Amino acid sequence: MFANITDIEQVSEANVRQMFFFGRTKKKWSPRTFICHFMSLKVFFAWCIAEGHMKGSNPVKCLELPKVEKKLPSRITKQDAFKLLELVYNYPYDYRFLRYRNHAIFSMFLFCGLRRNELLSLKYTDVDLENMSLFVRQGKGSKDRIIPISRSLVPSLEKYIEERKRLKKTCPQFFASLNRNSGYTVNGLKRLVVQLRKASNINFTIHRLRHTFATLLLEGGCDIYSLSKMMGHSDLKTTAIYLSASTEHLRSQIVKHPLNDENYKI
């Protein structure tokens, strides 16, 4: 062990502090690694004290926890989003069904900001093209929400629905597997992402497409409250991080400064 401790009674605030200092400076622990070790030892030492194996107070209480860095959500550019949709549609599939289904899937991610499980859990009856709305059942946090369907998304969904009907897919899930009359699977979607990431040379993930949806909406002028509802966030603070990620949105707001008078000159 780091401090050459062989007996629980040898543990003290001093050698605990020394261990964490060593981990942060020499082992290059990240703040999250530091906190993970802290929480594990806090629970362990609390148990030791309760069982009479240690005396006094919990030795990790002397430590100050590091601040966890807040990273901006990564996204792909608007140009890469268009390129990805183009390549998904033009990819040389063996079956026509795959072309329309896969294009509808990635269009959903980019135009609706769905999470992976939300997309795979969509029911056929949840997609209402007549009223141009999408019903997300029991999203993250067990919350239902409604997302409006943009006009740009409608043609992709209509083509997929026609193809689905042609192949007589009757499963309740909106997105169906090719060879079975059942819903598309998590593993199938993972393979598709890997396949198209390699083919397009665009470094994307499903969650990165969700971030792209959010930042592009803000850049287009969407208010943060409406975006929060569409994203399924329970706290506006979660949505607000996208304001920092969108330089275009910030640039559009700075022009509202009252001193931005075009007649002002030095």
PyMOL commands that set and color helices and strands:
alter all, ss='L'
color gray80, all
select helices_A, chain A and resi 8-10+13-25+31-50+59-62+78-90+96-112+116-121+124-126+154-166+186-200+206-219+224-231+236-245+247-254
alter helices_A, ss='H'
color red, helices_A
select strands_A, chain A and resi 127-128+133-139+143-148
alter strands_A, ss='S'
color yellow, strands_A
deselect
rebuild
show_as cartoon
